[in-house]
């Protein structure tokens, strides 16, 4: 499904450079020695108009001088065109079509969405090569954006050249895929090749709705496929199917020397490993990924409800019962997603299941519902516990969902929008959000042991008294099948994720806001206040596991020990991959591999190691 309003593909496709060695080109090594400060518009070294025109010719006219639609809102907020922009800021499909915008519009006191100077709207790897070479040769700050879902602001930077891969969204299933150079070493298997700009909705439509198989990916339909793979990648059903990155069979990637490399278990295995969880935007520009696909279960389903406890003592009792119930009944590959421990002594259930039918799922929860029903003075269901199931093949079928579960989704209602455009209703508020605070932590499975559960319960109750904390059980591979845990161990993600039963997350944010537009500015005072509450909640929880580690894609912008937190013992190996393929540090993202050698804006090298 191609996105609307993209520039059409040029008729002539430049020939891609051949690659015979994994050693970086001599030009990249020379650049490593001379790069001290990248240039900005107005600097003497900024490319001339003729140079930009030359790049435009190389990429078939797909060079864009980027202008943010928010500028018009600041200058003339009363105009209908400006009001239309503001109305669309919570539509993820609109945001995806704007080279100047990202799915999260900023983080108060951290970053704001600011447009690049120019963007290459790439349609193939040759366009990416041209942009990489131009940025390297002209000492430019380079940014890569596909899905644009980064909470850390890594998909945007002012005064930069943007490689915008959104139009590279082909999805091609394979019945018997063998990675390049792996014949006789890796058996053929069902797989799917996905362009760097595709989002998971497109992948699920091709693999599940149309082909009746499953690919492990993200839960949010509008997240970019390539970005999620590079971060490690958890989805709703990861407790059974493992880490999305562990399903990577092959990646096409443009490295800093402008070479197009095919990385897999045989070719460039070090780079291949680094792309599996080493973080997007640090090691190269991924242009295509090929992922294994799996047989589809008969049903996918969901369980949701909200429980209110009548007192603080009752809430602690409820928390203890739910933690014990999770260990007894839900700590297995059938169950995923989350339970939220909230202020006001509330507990919200939003779980999913696979491999069960509705009756078996209902029976699983009966001990908890009967326990709650036995104490009506202490506990009430503000939202009754509801169990739903659907044929797995229809789980991402927009037409079926609109007919049978319209409240579960939010469609793109703009005139001419693609019929398949939808997001889950629970994800709608993420589009255009401005973050105030956000932190995450891996919780080891040892905390579920009976002797340790009281301490976990105390910490959750204390945290929830400050700000809601959600336990994402699918984002932790303890309890997953042994083969999936083993596959995840061969990725760059922090090994703490393999021993975690859940990822704890606490966050706060506000609706789309635009600095400089009267009545639409971010509420800075509220943001700072709520950020403190998020910090207090997570600090209470982290007293249990002070060095818990965090998930790179869902983490604190201000994470202090980010190298250890995001990658643990894997960071030195990642740094070696970075040094080999990008010695000059062309690829920079906030708290990405090698970013410690640069200033926070990525423009000035501060040290060389």
C-alpha positions as a printed NumPy array, in Angstrom:
array([[  0.   ,   0.   ,   0.   ],
       [  1.792,   3.136,  -1.224],
       [  1.41 ,   6.315,   0.784],
       [ -0.399,   9.195,  -0.901],
       [  1.32 ,  12.415,  -1.982],
       [  4.781,  10.915,  -2.424],
       [  6.853,  11.921,  -5.385],
       [  6.669,   9.395,  -8.213],
       [  9.537,   7.039,  -8.87 ],
       [ 11.996,   8.232, -11.462],
       [ 12.071,   6.305, -14.737],
       [ 15.787,   5.715, -14.626],
       [ 17.281,   3.875, -11.647],
       [ 21.002,   4.47 , -11.058],
       [ 23.232,   1.435, -10.923],
       [ 24.149,   0.379,  -7.383],
       [ 27.821,   0.081,  -6.487],
       [ 29.258,  -3.387,  -6.182],
       [ 30.642,  -4.456,  -2.827],
       [ 33.317,  -7.094,  -2.47 ],
       [ 34.786,  -6.327,   0.932],
       [ 33.401,  -5.427,   4.339],
       [ 36.307,  -3.042,   5.044],
       [ 35.232,   0.626,   4.913],
       [ 36.46 ,   2.645,   1.959],
       [ 39.6  ,   4.724,   2.283],
       [ 37.527,   7.884,   1.899],
       [ 35.616,   7.093,   5.078],
       [ 38.85 ,   6.543,   6.979],
       [ 40.259,   9.865,   5.785],
       [ 37.002,  11.551,   6.811],
       [ 37.436,  10.132,  10.312],
       [ 40.64 ,  12.107,  10.707],
       [ 39.393,  15.425,   9.358],
       [ 35.828,  15.64 ,  10.674],
       [ 35.753,  18.001,  13.643],
       [ 32.605,  20.075,  13.146],
       [ 29.781,  19.567,  10.691],
       [ 28.612,  22.551,   8.653],
       [ 25.344,  24.459,   8.892],
       [ 23.578,  26.759,   6.441],
       [ 25.578,  29.98 ,   6.241],
       [ 28.89 ,  28.33 ,   7.087],
       [ 31.629,  28.704,   4.455],
       [ 31.59 ,  24.958,   3.795],
       [ 27.827,  24.686,   3.245],
       [ 27.151,  23.223,  -0.225],
       [ 26.435,  25.71 ,  -3.002],
       [ 23.149,  25.883,  -4.862],
       [ 24.865,  24.15 ,  -7.76 ],
       [ 25.952,  21.304,  -5.492],
       [ 22.398,  20.804,  -4.222],
       [ 21.143,  20.852,  -7.788],
       [ 23.662,  18.163,  -8.639],
       [ 22.336,  15.989,  -5.811],
       [ 18.796,  16.592,  -7.023],
       [ 19.731,  15.312, -10.484],
       [ 21.351,  12.239,  -8.954],
       [ 18.146,  11.329,  -7.124],
       [ 15.805,  11.947, -10.017],
       [ 14.518,  15.292,  -8.752],
       [ 13.489,  13.864,  -5.403],
       [ 15.41 ,  16.445,  -3.35 ],
       [ 13.051,  18.54 ,  -1.224],
       [ 13.782,  21.867,   0.401],
       [ 11.971,  21.17 ,   3.646],
       [  9.382,  23.606,   4.956],
       [  7.44 ,  22.764,   8.088],
       [  3.655,  23.165,   7.822],
       [  3.836,  24.454,  11.401],
       [  5.522,  27.642,  10.178],
       [  2.307,  28.76 ,   8.486],
       [  0.406,  28.031,  11.697],
       [  2.703,  30.384,  13.59 ],
       [  2.472,  33.122,  10.975],
       [ -1.259,  32.93 ,  10.19 ],
       [ -3.022,  30.663,  12.699],
       [ -6.494,  31.906,  11.723],
       [ -6.237,  30.794,   8.087],
       [ -8.2  ,  27.696,   7.157],
       [ -5.067,  25.996,   5.836],
       [ -3.403,  26.489,   9.224],
       [ -6.439,  25.2  ,  11.084],
       [ -6.438,  22.145,   8.833],
       [ -2.807,  21.437,   9.74 ],
       [ -3.573,  21.733,  13.444],
       [ -6.593,  19.427,  13.093],
       [ -4.397,  16.77 ,  11.49 ],
       [ -1.623,  16.762,  14.072],
       [ -3.178,  13.771,  15.83 ],
       [ -3.469,  11.795,  12.577],
       [ -0.39 ,   9.545,  12.265],
       [ -0.915,   9.098,   8.524],
       [ -0.875,  12.846,   7.932],
       [  2.259,  13.178,  10.049],
       [  3.94 ,  10.403,   8.067],
       [  3.39 ,  12.29 ,   4.813],
       [  5.24 ,  15.389,   6.044],
       [  9.05 ,  15.311,   5.739],
       [  9.216,  18.044,   8.389],
       [  7.135,  16.267,  11.049],
       [  7.487,  13.235,  13.301],
       [  4.952,  11.063,  15.115],
       [  5.967,  12.572,  18.456],
       [  6.239,  16.348,  18.126],
       [  8.681,  16.833,  20.971],
       [  9.656,  16.365,  24.596],
       [  9.462,  19.378,  26.908],
       [ 12.949,  20.496,  28.005],
       [ 14.526,  17.857,  25.736],
       [ 13.797,  18.349,  22.021],
       [ 11.292,  19.76 ,  19.558],
       [ 10.447,  18.609,  16.057],
       [ 12.498,  20.842,  13.753],
       [ 12.82 ,  20.315,  10.003],
       [ 15.948,  19.409,   8.074],
       [ 17.264,  21.882,   5.523],
       [ 16.82 ,  19.36 ,   2.696],
       [ 15.394,  15.873,   2.325],
       [ 15.953,  13.126,  -0.219],
       [ 12.631,  11.334,  -0.702],
       [ 14.343,   8.041,  -1.473],
       [ 12.635,   5.374,  -3.567],
       [ 15.557,   2.951,  -3.839],
       [ 18.956,   2.181,  -2.395],
       [ 20.677,   4.263,  -5.1  ],
       [ 18.95 ,   7.39 ,  -3.764],
       [ 20.209,   6.529,  -0.289],
       [ 23.747,   6.024,  -1.611],
       [ 23.684,   9.444,  -3.275],
       [ 22.496,  11.118,  -0.065],
       [ 25.035,   9.325,   2.123],
       [ 27.904,  10.232,  -0.198],
       [ 26.759,  13.863,  -0.403],
       [ 26.465,  14.18 ,   3.367],
       [ 29.859,  12.573,   3.959],
       [ 31.695,  14.547,   1.283],
       [ 30.159,  17.851,   2.4  ],
       [ 30.472,  17.224,   6.154],
       [ 26.721,  17.466,   6.784],
       [ 24.602,  16.323,   9.709],
       [ 22.596,  13.361,   8.418],
       [ 19.185,  12.15 ,   9.63 ],
       [ 17.177,   9.077,   8.627],
       [ 13.399,   8.789,   8.918],
       [ 11.054,   5.981,   7.985],
       [  8.173,   5.562,  10.424],
       [  9.271,   8.595,  12.454],
       [  8.178,   7.09 ,  15.78 ],
       [ 11.256,   7.978,  17.824],
       [ 10.508,   9.247,  21.331],
       [ 14.103,  10.467,  21.489],
       [ 13.808,  12.812,  18.503],
       [ 16.27 ,  10.811,  16.411],
       [ 14.199,  11.23 ,  13.212],
       [ 14.741,  14.978,  12.959],
       [ 17.439,  17.606,  13.341],
       [ 17.649,  21.209,  12.143],
       [ 20.283,  22.178,   9.556],
       [ 20.596,  18.578,   8.393],
       [ 20.082,  16.449,   5.295],
       [ 17.235,  13.986,   5.784],
       [ 17.06 ,  10.593,   4.102],
       [ 13.308,   9.994,   4.01 ],
       [ 12.598,   6.341,   3.23 ],
       [  8.811,   6.397,   3.563],
       [  8.179,   5.671,  -0.127],
       [ 10.329,   2.518,   0.038],
       [  7.392,   0.468,   1.278],
       [  7.231,  -2.679,  -0.858],
       [  6.242,  -5.862,   0.992],
       [  7.11 ,  -9.122,  -0.802],
       [  6.34 , -12.563,   0.754],
       [  8.559, -15.562,  -0.047],
       [  7.678, -19.254,   0.183],
       [ 11.282, -20.457,   0.46 ],
       [ 13.818, -17.695,   1.151],
       [ 17.561, -18.308,   1.379],
       [ 19.8  , -15.368,   2.344],
       [ 22.415, -14.346,  -0.194],
       [ 25.502, -16.553,  -0.002],
       [ 23.819, -18.929,   2.437],
       [ 22.738, -21.745,   0.095],
       [ 23.518, -25.053,   1.736],
       [ 24.153, -23.353,   5.075],
       [ 20.681, -22.033,   5.882],
       [ 17.56 , -24.004,   4.875],
       [ 14.897, -22.265,   2.772],
       [ 12.041, -20.903,   4.855],
       [  8.935, -18.738,   4.493],
       [  9.828, -15.078,   4.823],
       [  8.848, -11.569,   3.848],
       [ 11.018,  -8.747,   2.459],
       [  9.964,  -5.283,   3.597],
       [ 11.179,  -1.886,   2.39 ],
       [ 12.653,   0.526,   4.9  ],
       [  9.688,   2.893,   4.769],
       [  6.933,   0.318,   5.33 ],
       [  4.913,   0.334,   8.534],
       [  3.708,  -2.751,  10.375],
       [  0.134,  -2.361,   9.165],
       [  1.405,  -2.905,   5.624],
       [  3.445,  -5.936,   6.662],
       [  0.542,  -7.528,   8.541],
       [ -1.824,  -6.88 ,   5.644],
       [  0.466,  -8.742,   3.243],
       [  1.584, -11.528,   5.566],
       [ -1.489, -12.206,   7.728],
       [ -4.604, -10.831,   6.011],
       [ -3.589, -11.887,   2.515],
       [ -1.203, -14.815,   3.034],
       [ -2.464, -16.333,   6.285],
       [  0.879, -16.311,   8.119],
       [  2.436, -14.334,  10.954],
       [  5.491, -12.099,  11.193],
       [  6.682, -10.927,  14.585],
       [  6.47 ,  -7.163,  14.626],
       [  5.196,  -4.144,  16.492],
       [  1.883,  -3.664,  18.228],
       [  1.213,  -0.156,  16.889],
       [  0.168,  -0.297,  13.237],
       [  2.028,   2.859,  12.182],
       [  5.465,   2.016,  13.593],
       [  8.147,   1.593,  10.931],
       [  9.292,  -1.965,  10.275],
       [ 13.003,  -1.218,   9.838],
       [ 13.214,   1.027,  12.882],
       [ 11.557,  -1.511,  15.155],
       [ 13.887,  -4.288,  13.988],
       [ 16.943,  -2.147,  14.72 ],
       [ 15.728,  -1.393,  18.232],
       [ 15.146,  -5.073,  19.03 ],
       [ 11.42 ,  -4.989,  18.576],
       [  8.618,  -6.2  ,  20.808],
       [  5.032,  -6.776,  19.734],
       [  1.875,  -7.917,  21.442],
       [  2.731, -11.592,  20.962],
       [  6.477, -11.518,  21.689],
       [  6.04 , -13.831,  24.674],
       [  5.456, -16.608,  22.135],
       [  7.237, -15.427,  18.972],
       [ 10.184, -13.691,  20.583],
       [ 12.087, -10.594,  19.552],
       [ 11.327,  -9.113,  16.139],
       [ 15.045,  -8.597,  15.506],
       [ 15.682, -12.29 ,  16.135],
       [ 13.522, -13.015,  13.089],
       [ 15.783, -10.986,  10.795],
       [ 17.245, -13.191,   8.053],
       [ 18.892, -10.499,   5.956],
       [ 19.224,  -6.747,   5.679],
       [ 20.244,  -4.466,   2.848],
       [ 22.092,  -1.504,   4.319],
       [ 24.01 ,   1.49 ,   2.989],
       [ 27.098,   2.107,   5.108],
       [ 29.032,   5.332,   5.611],
       [ 31.341,   4.688,   2.661],
       [ 28.327,   4.651,   0.312],
       [ 28.427,   0.891,  -0.244],
       [ 25.263,  -1.191,  -0.442],
       [ 25.862,  -4.255,   1.694],
       [ 23.784,  -7.37 ,   2.146],
       [ 24.201,  -8.408,   5.759],
       [ 23.202, -11.834,   7.008],
       [ 24.611, -14.718,   9.028],
       [ 27.365, -15.29 ,   6.422],
       [ 27.986, -11.888,   4.829],
       [ 29.082,  -9.107,   7.216],
       [ 27.878, -11.086,  10.255],
       [ 29.172,  -8.426,  12.666],
       [ 27.072,  -5.727,  11.008],
       [ 24.123,  -8.128,  10.818],
       [ 24.338,  -8.717,  14.564],
       [ 24.598,  -4.987,  15.269],
       [ 21.486,  -4.216,  13.237],
       [ 19.525,  -6.656,  15.41 ],
       [ 18.877,  -4.362,  18.351],
       [ 21.806,  -1.948,  18.151],
       [ 19.475,   1.005,  17.614],
       [ 18.311,   2.692,  14.428],
       [ 20.396,   5.307,  12.665],
       [ 23.804,   4.458,  14.148],
       [ 25.386,   1.848,  11.887],
       [ 24.004,   2.663,   8.453],
       [ 20.804,   3.25 ,   6.504],
       [ 18.753,   0.069,   6.288],
       [ 16.917,  -0.042,   2.967],
       [ 15.289,  -3.481,   3.186],
       [ 14.822,  -6.232,   5.758],
       [ 13.792,  -9.849,   5.246],
       [ 12.066, -11.533,   8.175],
       [ 10.985, -15.097,   8.856],
       [  7.248, -15.779,   8.932],
       [  5.399, -18.332,  11.049],
       [  2.23 , -20.417,  10.934],
       [ -0.766, -18.414,  12.101],
       [ -2.736, -19.594,  15.152],
       [ -6.466, -20.011,  14.789],
       [ -7.358, -17.154,  17.119],
       [ -6.011, -13.933,  18.55 ],
       [ -7.901, -12.352,  21.419],
       [ -8.003,  -9.658,  24.087],
       [ -9.04 ,  -9.305,  27.716],
       [ -9.762,  -5.913,  29.218],
       [-11.357,  -4.4  ,  32.293],
       [-10.773,  -1.956,  35.156],
       [-10.856,  -2.824,  38.858],
       [-11.229,  -0.28 ,  41.649],
       [-10.117,  -0.976,  45.211],
       [-12.045,   0.722,  47.992],
       [ -9.045,   1.609,  50.16 ],
       [ -5.266,   1.74 ,  50.16 ],
       [ -5.141,  -1.536,  52.047],
       [ -7.482,  -3.165,  49.541],
       [ -5.362,  -1.884,  46.646],
       [ -2.273,  -3.476,  48.11 ],
       [ -4.213,  -6.703,  48.549],
       [ -5.436,  -6.48 ,  44.936],
       [ -1.924,  -5.814,  43.644],
       [ -0.591,  -8.818,  45.533],
       [ -3.349, -11.056,  44.189],
       [ -2.82 ,  -9.905,  40.607],
       [  0.956, -10.447,  40.75 ],
       [  0.428, -13.939,  42.149],
       [ -2.267, -14.62 ,  39.569],
       [  0.046, -13.508,  36.764],
       [  2.756, -15.912,  37.899],
       [  0.286, -18.789,  38.266],
       [ -1.851, -18.349,  35.135],
       [ -0.429, -15.822,  32.671],
       [  3.353, -16.227,  32.813],
       [  3.548, -18.278,  29.614],
       [  3.682, -17.839,  25.804],
       [ -0.107, -17.452,  25.469],
       [ -0.33 , -14.022,  27.075],
       [  0.986, -10.545,  26.331],
       [  0.45 ,  -6.792,  26.695],
       [ -0.128,  -5.021,  29.97 ],
       [ -1.658,  -4.304,  33.343],
       [ -1.61 ,  -0.708,  34.599],
       [ -1.338,   0.1  ,  38.303],
       [ -2.816,   3.567,  38.642],
       [ -3.529,   6.352,  41.04 ],
       [ -6.828,   6.321,  42.888],
       [ -6.381,   2.621,  43.656],
       [ -7.287,   1.5  ,  40.159],
       [ -5.929,  -1.401,  38.16 ],
       [ -6.527,  -1.617,  34.409],
       [ -6.194,  -4.846,  32.45 ],
       [ -5.377,  -4.695,  28.727],
       [ -4.067,  -8.141,  27.813],
       [ -3.963, -10.142,  24.579],
       [ -3.705, -13.862,  23.957],
       [ -2.876, -16.312,  21.192],
       [ -3.181, -20.079,  20.968],
       [ -6.422, -20.095,  23.008],
       [-10.09 , -19.761,  22.201],
       [-12.456, -17.499,  24.096],
       [-13.631, -20.212,  26.5  ],
       [-10.125, -21.227,  27.531],
       [ -9.154, -17.578,  27.96 ],
       [-12.248, -16.972,  30.11 ],
       [-11.451, -20.032,  32.227],
       [ -7.915, -18.715,  32.739],
       [ -9.238, -15.55 ,  34.392],
       [-12.008, -17.181,  36.439],
       [ -9.99 , -17.568,  39.668],
       [ -9.317, -13.818,  39.734],
       [-12.86 , -12.76 ,  38.86 ],
       [-14.299, -15.089,  41.508],
       [-11.862, -13.758,  44.094],
       [-12.924, -10.175,  43.32 ],
       [-16.611, -11.094,  43.366],
       [-16.105, -12.567,  46.839],
       [-15.192,  -9.153,  48.294],
       [-17.725,  -6.666,  46.855],
       [-17.067,  -4.105,  49.573],
       [-13.384,  -3.952,  48.723],
       [-13.382,  -4.38 ,  44.935],
       [-15.573,  -3.399,  42.021],
       [-15.219,  -3.688,  38.257],
       [-15.546,  -0.148,  36.94 ],
       [-15.209,  -1.697,  33.481],
       [-16.399,  -5.334,  33.475],
       [-13.812,  -7.917,  32.498],
       [-14.446,  -8.672,  28.833],
       [-12.926, -11.454,  26.748],
       [-12.898, -11.151,  22.955],
       [-11.562, -13.416,  20.242],
       [-11.253, -13.194,  16.482],
       [ -9.898, -15.379,  13.701],
       [ -6.211, -14.5  ,  13.643],
       [ -6.316, -13.812,   9.905],
       [ -8.739, -10.931,  10.539],
       [ -6.797,  -9.302,  13.37 ],
       [ -5.417,  -6.544,  11.087],
       [ -8.163,  -6.614,   8.45 ],
       [ -9.473,  -3.049,   8.367],
       [-12.709,  -3.947,   6.594],
       [-13.576,  -6.697,   9.085],
       [-12.625,  -4.56 ,  12.072],
       [-14.786,  -1.649,  10.939],
       [-17.731,  -4.024,  10.649],
       [-17.292,  -6.11 ,  13.79 ],
       [-15.233,  -4.001,  16.214],
       [-15.528,  -0.333,  15.179],
       [-14.684,   0.955,  18.654],
       [-11.327,  -0.846,  18.591],
       [ -9.833,   1.211,  15.779],
       [ -9.541,   4.778,  14.534],
       [ -9.542,   5.155,  10.758],
       [ -7.862,   7.784,   8.628],
       [-10.918,   9.775,   7.578],
       [ -9.258,  12.263,   5.259],
       [-10.725,  12.348,   1.744],
       [ -8.887,   9.897,  -0.471],
       [ -7.087,   8.135,   2.394],
       [ -6.191,   4.486,   1.818],
       [ -8.954,   2.167,   3.02 ],
       [ -6.523,   0.158,   5.128],
       [ -5.316,   3.109,   7.211],
       [ -6.166,   2.57 ,  10.863],
       [ -4.607,   2.647,  14.307],
       [ -5.757,   0.888,  17.433],
       [ -7.935,   3.206,  19.507],
       [ -5.561,   2.826,  22.447],
       [ -2.674,   4.176,  20.348],
       [ -4.446,   7.227,  18.926],
       [ -3.183,   9.66 ,  21.561],
       [  0.427,   8.865,  20.665],
       [  0.095,  10.652,  17.316],
       [  1.402,  14.189,  17.621],
       [  1.996,  13.84 ,  21.357],
       [  4.413,  16.042,  23.267],
       [  6.157,  14.021,  25.954],
       [  6.691,  15.327,  29.471],
       [  8.49 ,  12.34 ,  30.976],
       [  9.067,   8.703,  30.098],
       [ 11.06 ,   5.922,  31.749],
       [ 11.251,   2.16 ,  31.504],
       [ 12.972,  -0.702,  33.33 ],
       [ 13.382,  -4.443,  32.856],
       [ 11.958,  -6.383,  35.812],
       [ 13.713,  -9.739,  36.35 ],
       [ 11.611, -12.874,  36.649],
       [ 13.15 , -13.533,  40.063],
       [ 10.764, -10.89 ,  41.437],
       [  7.877, -13.28 ,  40.759],
       [  9.247, -15.856,  43.171],
       [  6.942, -16.144,  46.222],
       [  9.613, -14.852,  48.629],
       [ 10.173, -11.744,  46.461],
       [  6.604, -10.912,  45.51 ],
       [  5.882,  -8.812,  48.643],
       [  8.75 ,  -6.458,  47.783],
       [  7.491,  -6.146,  44.203],
       [  3.986,  -5.426,  45.452],
       [  5.212,  -2.766,  47.868],
       [  7.188,  -1.087,  45.083],
       [  4.245,  -1.13 ,  42.652],
       [  1.894,   0.34 ,  45.256],
       [  4.383,   3.073,  46.119],
       [  4.971,   3.842,  42.431],
       [  1.264,   3.947,  41.581],
       [  0.728,   6.441,  44.378],
       [  2.893,   8.882,  42.406],
       [  2.012,   8.1  ,  38.788],
       [  0.552,   5.143,  36.827],
       [  2.995,   2.334,  36.068],
       [  2.328,  -0.268,  33.407],
       [  3.834,  -3.749,  33.314],
       [  4.258,  -4.758,  29.659],
       [  4.51 ,  -8.521,  29.97 ],
       [  5.2  ,  -9.102,  26.282],
       [  8.286,  -6.883,  26.545],
       [ 10.352,  -9.341,  28.507],
       [ 11.33 , -12.792,  27.306],
       [ 11.297, -14.731,  30.571],
       [  8.546, -17.286,  30.072],
       [  9.002, -17.409,  26.294],
       [  9.867, -20.655,  24.471],
       [ 13.503, -21.663,  24.9  ],
       [ 14.227, -21.414,  21.174],
       [ 12.978, -17.82 ,  21.061],
       [ 15.086, -16.852,  24.059],
       [ 18.116, -18.433,  22.381],
       [ 17.455, -16.496,  19.164],
       [ 17.135, -13.249,  21.109],
       [ 20.444, -13.951,  22.825],
       [ 22.062, -13.631,  19.391],
       [ 21.002,  -9.992,  19.124],
       [ 22.494,  -6.765,  20.458],
       [ 19.679,  -5.989,  22.904],
       [ 20.494,  -5.71 ,  26.598],
       [ 20.633,  -9.304,  27.901],
       [ 18.508,  -8.14 ,  30.845],
       [ 15.5  ,  -8.325,  28.512],
       [ 15.908, -12.083,  28.26 ],
       [ 15.589, -12.559,  32.008],
       [ 12.784, -10.019,  32.465],
       [  9.162, -11.023,  32.948],
       [  8.043,  -7.499,  31.986],
       [  9.123,  -4.017,  31.015],
       [  7.828,  -1.453,  33.509],
       [  6.895,   1.853,  31.891],
       [  5.717,   5.141,  33.318],
       [  5.165,   8.156,  31.114],
       [  3.329,  11.439,  30.793],
       [  2.566,  13.689,  27.879],
       [  0.127,  16.101,  26.346],
       [ -1.776,  16.59 ,  23.108],
       [ -0.249,  18.058,  19.937],
       [  1.271,  21.429,  20.781],
       [  3.13 ,  24.01 ,  18.722],
       [  5.444,  26.593,  20.231],
       [  4.571,  30.038,  18.916],
       [  0.894,  29.327,  18.178],
       [ -1.244,  31.142,  20.741],
       [ -3.416,  28.691,  22.646],
       [ -1.527,  25.66 ,  21.318],
       [  1.806,  25.97 ,  23.115],
       [  3.054,  23.12 ,  25.326],
       [  2.093,  23.468,  28.995],
       [  5.626,  23.661,  30.338],
       [  4.649,  23.985,  34.007],
       [  2.414,  20.91 ,  33.84 ],
       [  5.061,  19.048,  31.886],
       [  7.734,  19.6  ,  34.497],
       [  5.352,  18.74 ,  37.315],
       [  4.258,  15.492,  35.706],
       [  7.819,  14.603,  34.737],
       [  8.729,  14.769,  38.428],
       [  5.864,  12.408,  39.237],
       [  6.988,   9.952,  36.573],
       [ 10.487,  10.091,  38.005],
       [  9.212,   9.526,  41.52 ],
       [  7.125,   6.545,  40.462],
       [  9.999,   4.866,  38.657],
       [ 12.469,   5.65 ,  41.427],
       [ 10.186,   3.81 ,  43.855],
       [ 10.101,   0.79 ,  41.563],
       [ 13.826,   0.869,  40.829],
       [ 14.693,   0.538,  44.505],
       [ 14.115,  -3.145,  43.78 ],
       [ 16.518,  -3.302,  40.827],
       [ 18.784,  -0.227,  40.75 ],
       [ 20.617,  -1.413,  37.61 ],
       [ 17.574,  -2.803,  35.816],
       [ 18.41 ,  -1.544,  32.34 ],
       [ 15.995,   0.082,  29.907],
       [ 14.575,  -0.461,  26.42 ],
       [ 16.246,   1.839,  23.899],
       [ 13.008,   2.712,  22.039],
       [ 10.993,   3.406,  25.185],
       [ 13.293,   5.178,  27.567],
       [ 14.246,   8.387,  29.294],
       [ 15.748,  11.068,  27.042],
       [ 17.947,  12.001,  29.992],
       [ 19.126,   8.439,  30.746],
       [ 22.519,   8.849,  32.399],
       [ 24.18 ,   5.479,  31.971],
       [ 22.528,   4.857,  28.621],
       [ 25.232,   2.6  ,  27.157],
       [ 24.918,   0.119,  30.017],
       [ 21.182,   0.656,  30.338],
       [ 20.322,   0.046,  26.684],
       [ 22.869,  -2.605,  25.739],
       [ 24.609,  -3.867,  28.866],
       [ 27.544,  -6.146,  28.11 ],
       [ 26.875,  -5.857,  24.368],
       [ 27.981,  -2.225,  24.093],
       [ 31.731,  -2.797,  23.542],
       [ 30.956,  -5.163,  20.676],
       [ 28.536,  -2.631,  19.174],
       [ 31.159,   0.096,  19.475],
       [ 33.594,  -2.085,  17.537],
       [ 31.038,  -2.563,  14.74 ],
       [ 30.493,   1.188,  14.671],
       [ 34.226,   1.864,  14.424],
       [ 34.599,  -0.611,  11.578],
       [ 31.739,   0.582,   9.381],
       [ 31.459,   4.247,  10.383],
       [ 34.825,   5.45 ,  11.736],
       [ 34.024,   9.112,  11.013],
       [ 30.738,   9.028,  12.922],
       [ 28.609,  10.053,   9.936],
       [ 25.566,   8.426,  11.529],
       [ 24.582,  10.1  ,  14.777],
       [ 21.48 ,   9.794,  16.944],
       [ 20.872,  10.871,  20.516],
       [ 22.216,   8.161,  22.834],
       [ 23.102,   5.96 ,  19.888],
       [ 26.201,   3.836,  19.484],
       [ 29.205,   6.152,  19.265],
       [ 27.248,   9.298,  20.146],
       [ 29.401,   9.815,  23.223],
       [ 32.064,  11.11 ,  20.838],
       [ 29.854,  14.019,  19.743],
       [ 28.134,  17.065,  21.162],
       [ 24.437,  16.567,  22.002],
       [ 23.33 ,  18.095,  18.684],
       [ 25.643,  15.827,  16.694],
       [ 27.547,  18.683,  15.061],
       [ 30.862,  18.73 ,  16.948],
       [ 33.188,  15.86 ,  17.738],
       [ 34.173,  16.146,  21.38 ],
       [ 36.525,  13.196,  21.619],
       [ 38.022,  10.467,  19.519],
       [ 38.497,   6.956,  20.924]])
